Amino acid sequence: MSDATPREKGPRVFLDYDQVELDRCYDQSNWAPNQSVVHERSDINSARAREALGGCERIAYGAQDIEKFDLFRAKTMGAPTLIYVHGGAWRSGSSSRCHTAAEMFVHAGINFVAVDFCNVDEAQGSLYPMIDQVRRAVAWLYKNGAGIGIDPEKLYVFGHSSGAHLTGNILTTDWPKAYGVPFTILKGGMVTSGMYELAPVALSARSKYVRFTGEMIDDLSSIRHIDRLHCPIVVAYGDRESPEFQRQNREFAAAVEKSGKPVKLLVAQGYNHFEIAETLANPYGVLGRAALELIGAGGRA
């Protein structure tokens, strides 16, 4: 979606973008006019999935009320588990909106977990609490999964949009030092339409609600910590997303490949930022097919 309003270009802020252009690139509503329609479909289809599967279990991974996840169990004992980290510009979203794909994974013999966590406004502009919560959820499943019928050696993680930013940080966690679990806690990961370098994001209008600091930008830019990546990953984006989101995903995948670690880059033709997430619920969709292949291969990209 292009900006048809004529205007004089301002000073460069990042690459060849002026402030207006950079702000537009980090606001997906400019590139996906059907955003509200897709969100409405997500709510409807998530409700249908819950009904078809007879609901889900709500399990606490921490002491705060929001620190819970939704578990949809596969019928197979020892099944692998996909952990879904939702997006929402760090400000919105919930686990309940991410249940659409649960039905497909459960029928494929895969447990489906959707994690809830606080938002950046509740955290007074800091991304650290959100990162810690999603990491603790994964660590909890590894440490306590056997007690609820989850095989801790078959954990996979998926994230979309700002959830992909969080997932990038999950995948590059110093697990032994910070959470007392092995580096090999995850067997594979998928990040879709995310941000992996926060420096340009901090220059955009998102800085109005995220209190970016130099330390935060360095700590939470997963592209800077690929040395801590210990499993194969899939990186995906739609070709109708903003130029910056496309660039972020291309460069993250290229950096992982350059490091010699297994990565697959997928470009979904004809999909915008929100539409691509819907393909996770389809075994023949771009994301659904890739997820089933990743998990079926035991994480071998």
C-alpha positions as a Python dict, from the first residue, in 0.01 Angstrom:
ca = {
    (1, 'M'): (0, 0, 0),
    (2, 'S'): (160, 325, -108),
    (3, 'D'): (125, 674, 33),
    (4, 'A'): (-39, 874, -250),
    (5, 'T'): (-23, 1208, -70),
    (6, 'P'): (245, 1432, -230),
    (7, 'R'): (490, 1576, 20),
    (8, 'E'): (849, 1695, 46),
    (9, 'K'): (1088, 1429, 169),
    (10, 'G'): (1247, 1508, 504),
    (11, 'P'): (1595, 1436, 639),
    (12, 'R'): (1709, 1073, 634),
    (13, 'V'): (1655, 890, 961),
    (14, 'F'): (1747, 533, 866),
    (15, 'L'): (1872, 397, 534),
    (16, 'D'): (1687, 613, 278),
    (17, 'Y'): (1379, 664, 497),
    (18, 'D'): (1277, 997, 641),
    (19, 'Q'): (1078, 1000, 967),
    (20, 'V'): (736, 971, 803),
    (21, 'E'): (848, 682, 585),
    (22, 'L'): (1013, 495, 871),
    (23, 'D'): (707, 539, 1093),
    (24, 'R'): (488, 401, 815),
    (25, 'C'): (715, 99, 775),
    (26, 'Y'): (674, 3, 1139),
    (27, 'D'): (296, 43, 1137),
    (28, 'Q'): (150, -253, 949),
    (29, 'S'): (-195, -94, 923),
    (30, 'N'): (-47, 111, 637),
    (31, 'W'): (22, -206, 442),
    (32, 'A'): (-273, -424, 545),
    (33, 'P'): (-605, -241, 505),
    (34, 'N'): (-790, -560, 599),
    (35, 'Q'): (-625, -586, 942),
    (36, 'S'): (-952, -565, 1135),
    (37, 'V'): (-1115, -825, 910),
    (38, 'V'): (-830, -1072, 967),
    (39, 'H'): (-848, -1015, 1343),
    (40, 'E'): (-1222, -1078, 1334),
    (41, 'R'): (-1162, -1403, 1147),
    (42, 'S'): (-901, -1503, 1407),
    (43, 'D'): (-1151, -1457, 1689),
    (44, 'I'): (-1422, -1653, 1506),
    (45, 'N'): (-1193, -1937, 1397),
    (46, 'S'): (-1027, -1962, 1739),
    (47, 'A'): (-1370, -2006, 1898),
    (48, 'R'): (-1453, -2275, 1643),
    (49, 'A'): (-1129, -2458, 1717),
    (50, 'R'): (-1198, -2450, 2092),
    (51, 'E'): (-1545, -2589, 2031),
    (52, 'A'): (-1417, -2864, 1802),
    (53, 'L'): (-1148, -2969, 2050),
    (54, 'G'): (-1366, -2944, 2360),
    (55, 'G'): (-1177, -2648, 2505),
    (56, 'C'): (-829, -2628, 2647),
    (57, 'E'): (-647, -2650, 2979),
    (58, 'R'): (-533, -2323, 3137),
    (59, 'I'): (-206, -2379, 3323),
    (60, 'A'): (3, -2134, 3527),
    (61, 'Y'): (375, -2101, 3460),
    (62, 'G'): (423, -1815, 3708),
    (63, 'A'): (267, -1630, 4000),
    (64, 'Q'): (108, -1337, 3813),
    (65, 'D'): (-247, -1383, 3688),
    (66, 'I'): (-144, -1330, 3324),
    (67, 'E'): (134, -1590, 3351),
    (68, 'K'): (-63, -1880, 3210),
    (69, 'F'): (-76, -2080, 2890),
    (70, 'D'): (-350, -2265, 2704),
    (71, 'L'): (-281, -2633, 2633),
    (72, 'F'): (-455, -2836, 2364),
    (73, 'R'): (-343, -3198, 2396),
    (74, 'A'): (-276, -3440, 2116),
    (75, 'K'): (-411, -3791, 2169),
    (76, 'T'): (-66, -3943, 2120),
    (77, 'M'): (149, -3995, 2428),
    (78, 'G'): (494, -3838, 2402),
    (79, 'A'): (379, -3603, 2128),
    (80, 'P'): (590, -3300, 2033),
    (81, 'T'): (467, -2958, 2147),
    (82, 'L'): (442, -2633, 1952),
    (83, 'I'): (453, -2319, 2169),
    (84, 'Y'): (279, -2018, 2011),
    (85, 'V'): (388, -1663, 2105),
    (86, 'H'): (135, -1406, 1985),
    (87, 'G'): (198, -1065, 1834),
    (88, 'G'): (22, -730, 1872),
    (89, 'A'): (291, -460, 1842),
    (90, 'W'): (392, -553, 2200),
    (91, 'R'): (75, -374, 2312),
    (92, 'S'): (-216, -609, 2247),
    (93, 'G'): (-313, -963, 2158),
    (94, 'S'): (-386, -1268, 2370),
    (95, 'S'): (-345, -1643, 2367),
    (96, 'S'): (-717, -1691, 2297),
    (97, 'R'): (-687, -1523, 1957),
    (98, 'C'): (-421, -1779, 1854),
    (99, 'H'): (-625, -2098, 1890),
    (100, 'T'): (-720, -2130, 1523),
    (101, 'A'): (-418, -2349, 1445),
    (102, 'A'): (-468, -2574, 1749),
    (103, 'E'): (-710, -2806, 1570),
    (104, 'M'): (-474, -2879, 1283),
    (105, 'F'): (-179, -2951, 1512),
    (106, 'V'): (-377, -3168, 1753),
    (107, 'H'): (-507, -3380, 1463),
    (108, 'A'): (-148, -3406, 1338),
    (109, 'G'): (-43, -3554, 1675),
    (110, 'I'): (117, -3237, 1812),
    (111, 'N'): (35, -3060, 2140),
    (112, 'F'): (-47, -2690, 2094),
    (113, 'V'): (40, -2433, 2362),
    (114, 'A'): (-52, -2062, 2339),
    (115, 'V'): (124, -1838, 2592),
    (116, 'D'): (-15, -1530, 2765),
    (117, 'F'): (209, -1253, 2896),
    (118, 'C'): (193, -885, 2988),
    (119, 'N'): (210, -604, 2735),
    (120, 'V'): (458, -320, 2711),
    (121, 'D'): (216, -60, 2846),
    (122, 'E'): (162, -268, 3159),
    (123, 'A'): (541, -295, 3186),
    (124, 'Q'): (582, 86, 3179),
    (125, 'G'): (745, 81, 2838),
    (126, 'S'): (996, -199, 2899),
    (127, 'L'): (1024, -511, 2684),
    (128, 'Y'): (1222, -702, 2946),
    (129, 'P'): (923, -831, 3149),
    (130, 'M'): (759, -975, 2836),
    (131, 'I'): (1082, -1144, 2730),
    (132, 'D'): (1130, -1293, 3075),
    (133, 'Q'): (774, -1423, 3089),
    (134, 'V'): (783, -1606, 2756),
    (135, 'R'): (1125, -1748, 2840),
    (136, 'R'): (997, -1866, 3178),
    (137, 'A'): (698, -2029, 3011),
    (138, 'V'): (931, -2232, 2788),
    (139, 'A'): (1159, -2317, 3080),
    (140, 'W'): (855, -2421, 3287),
    (141, 'L'): (744, -2662, 3015),
    (142, 'Y'): (1091, -2814, 3005),
    (143, 'K'): (1118, -2850, 3383),
    (144, 'N'): (759, -2948, 3458),
    (145, 'G'): (623, -3081, 3129),
    (146, 'A'): (662, -3447, 3223),
    (147, 'G'): (426, -3392, 3515),
    (148, 'I'): (147, -3278, 3282),
    (149, 'G'): (217, -3529, 3005),
    (150, 'I'): (444, -3308, 2791),
    (151, 'D'): (770, -3453, 2660),
    (152, 'P'): (1029, -3186, 2754),
    (153, 'E'): (1265, -3310, 2483),
    (154, 'K'): (1022, -3224, 2201),
    (155, 'L'): (958, -2852, 2237),
    (156, 'Y'): (924, -2620, 1937),
    (157, 'V'): (841, -2248, 1937),
    (158, 'F'): (655, -2024, 1692),
    (159, 'G'): (609, -1647, 1698),
    (160, 'H'): (440, -1393, 1472),
    (161, 'S'): (503, -1016, 1443),
    (162, 'S'): (610, -875, 1781),
    (163, 'G'): (569, -1234, 1898),
    (164, 'A'): (841, -1324, 1648),
    (165, 'H'): (1063, -1062, 1810),
    (166, 'L'): (999, -1229, 2146),
    (167, 'T'): (1055, -1571, 1990),
    (168, 'G'): (1385, -1456, 1840),
    (169, 'N'): (1492, -1379, 2195),
    (170, 'I'): (1363, -1714, 2320),
    (171, 'L'): (1574, -1887, 2056),
    (172, 'T'): (1886, -1690, 2153),
    (173, 'T'): (1854, -1723, 2531),
    (174, 'D'): (2153, -1813, 2747),
    (175, 'W'): (1943, -2091, 2896),
    (176, 'P'): (2193, -2253, 3139),
    (177, 'K'): (2298, -1920, 3290),
    (178, 'A'): (1958, -1752, 3314),
    (179, 'Y'): (1712, -2039, 3365),
    (180, 'G'): (1912, -2347, 3461),
    (181, 'V'): (1814, -2556, 3160),
    (182, 'P'): (2021, -2688, 2866),
    (183, 'F'): (2099, -2487, 2554),
    (184, 'T'): (1920, -2767, 2365),
    (185, 'I'): (1584, -2699, 2534),
    (186, 'L'): (1425, -2627, 2193),
    (187, 'K'): (1436, -2862, 1897),
    (188, 'G'): (1326, -2606, 1639),
    (189, 'G'): (1173, -2263, 1593),
    (190, 'M'): (973, -2053, 1349),
    (191, 'V'): (971, -1673, 1337),
    (192, 'T'): (727, -1498, 1106),
    (193, 'S'): (712, -1131, 1013),
    (194, 'G'): (921, -1021, 1310),
    (195, 'M'): (1189, -772, 1413),
    (196, 'Y'): (1535, -895, 1507),
    (197, 'E'): (1732, -568, 1514),
    (198, 'L'): (1576, -300, 1734),
    (199, 'A'): (1796, -4, 1635),
    (200, 'P'): (1572, 114, 1348),
    (201, 'V'): (1258, 33, 1547),
    (202, 'A'): (1380, 266, 1821),
    (203, 'L'): (1399, 546, 1564),
    (204, 'S'): (1036, 497, 1465),
    (205, 'A'): (710, 607, 1625),
    (206, 'R'): (716, 291, 1836),
    (207, 'S'): (955, 479, 2065),
    (208, 'K'): (649, 672, 2184),
    (209, 'Y'): (540, 371, 2388),
    (210, 'V'): (858, 164, 2421),
    (211, 'R'): (1132, 315, 2640),
    (212, 'F'): (1421, 200, 2424),
    (213, 'T'): (1769, 222, 2575),
    (214, 'G'): (2104, 128, 2428),
    (215, 'E'): (2118, -170, 2664),
    (216, 'M'): (1771, -289, 2564),
    (217, 'I'): (1847, -255, 2194),
    (218, 'D'): (2163, -463, 2233),
    (219, 'D'): (2020, -723, 2471),
    (220, 'L'): (1696, -781, 2281),
    (221, 'S'): (1812, -769, 1918),
    (222, 'S'): (1834, -1141, 1849),
    (223, 'I'): (2038, -1090, 1532),
    (224, 'R'): (2323, -983, 1763),
    (225, 'H'): (2311, -1309, 1961),
    (226, 'I'): (2301, -1580, 1697),
    (227, 'D'): (2589, -1754, 1875),
    (228, 'R'): (2329, -1865, 2130),
    (229, 'L'): (2103, -2023, 1867),
    (230, 'H'): (2112, -2401, 1907),
    (231, 'C'): (1832, -2536, 1688),
    (232, 'P'): (1717, -2516, 1326),
    (233, 'I'): (1479, -2231, 1245),
    (234, 'V'): (1238, -2120, 975),
    (235, 'V'): (1206, -1748, 896),
    (236, 'A'): (904, -1633, 695),
    (237, 'Y'): (735, -1315, 575),
    (238, 'G'): (477, -1203, 323),
    (239, 'D'): (569, -1010, 11),
    (240, 'R'): (291, -757, 86),
    (241, 'E'): (438, -653, 420),
    (242, 'S'): (616, -323, 472),
    (243, 'P'): (966, -296, 322),
    (244, 'E'): (1124, -282, 667),
    (245, 'F'): (959, -601, 789),
    (246, 'Q'): (1065, -777, 471),
    (247, 'R'): (1421, -652, 514),
    (248, 'Q'): (1435, -748, 883),
    (249, 'N'): (1337, -1108, 806),
    (250, 'R'): (1566, -1142, 504),
    (251, 'E'): (1865, -1010, 696),
    (252, 'F'): (1798, -1224, 1002),
    (253, 'A'): (1782, -1538, 789),
    (254, 'A'): (2098, -1434, 601),
    (255, 'A'): (2284, -1374, 928),
    (256, 'V'): (2185, -1716, 1062),
    (257, 'E'): (2292, -1880, 736),
    (258, 'K'): (2624, -1693, 743),
    (259, 'S'): (2687, -1828, 1093),
    (260, 'G'): (2663, -2181, 954),
    (261, 'K'): (2346, -2270, 1143),
    (262, 'P'): (2044, -2435, 978),
    (263, 'V'): (1779, -2192, 856),
    (264, 'K'): (1510, -2188, 589),
    (265, 'L'): (1370, -1860, 451),
    (266, 'L'): (1014, -1859, 316),
    (267, 'V'): (852, -1575, 124),
    (268, 'A'): (472, -1602, 111),
    (269, 'Q'): (359, -1460, -222),
    (270, 'G'): (41, -1252, -203),
    (271, 'Y'): (20, -1232, 179),
    (272, 'N'): (32, -928, 403),
    (273, 'H'): (153, -914, 763),
    (274, 'F'): (-169, -1045, 915),
    (275, 'E'): (-284, -1285, 645),
    (276, 'I'): (35, -1491, 661),
    (277, 'A'): (-36, -1594, 1022),
    (278, 'E'): (-360, -1760, 908),
    (279, 'T'): (-164, -2008, 697),
    (280, 'L'): (-34, -2179, 1012),
    (281, 'A'): (-376, -2345, 1056),
    (282, 'N'): (-363, -2505, 711),
    (283, 'P'): (-146, -2817, 658),
    (284, 'Y'): (-101, -2702, 298),
    (285, 'G'): (-45, -2336, 387),
    (286, 'V'): (296, -2171, 381),
    (287, 'L'): (344, -2179, 758),
    (288, 'G'): (142, -2491, 836),
    (289, 'R'): (337, -2703, 589),
    (290, 'A'): (671, -2564, 712),
    (291, 'A'): (582, -2625, 1078),
    (292, 'L'): (474, -2984, 1016),
    (293, 'E'): (791, -3047, 818),
    (294, 'L'): (1012, -2895, 1089),
    (295, 'I'): (848, -3091, 1370),
    (296, 'G'): (819, -3410, 1164),
    (297, 'A'): (1190, -3391, 1089),
    (298, 'G'): (1269, -3360, 1458),
    (299, 'G'): (1397, -3008, 1404),
    (300, 'R'): (1623, -3086, 1108),
    (301, 'A'): (1583, -2792, 870),
}
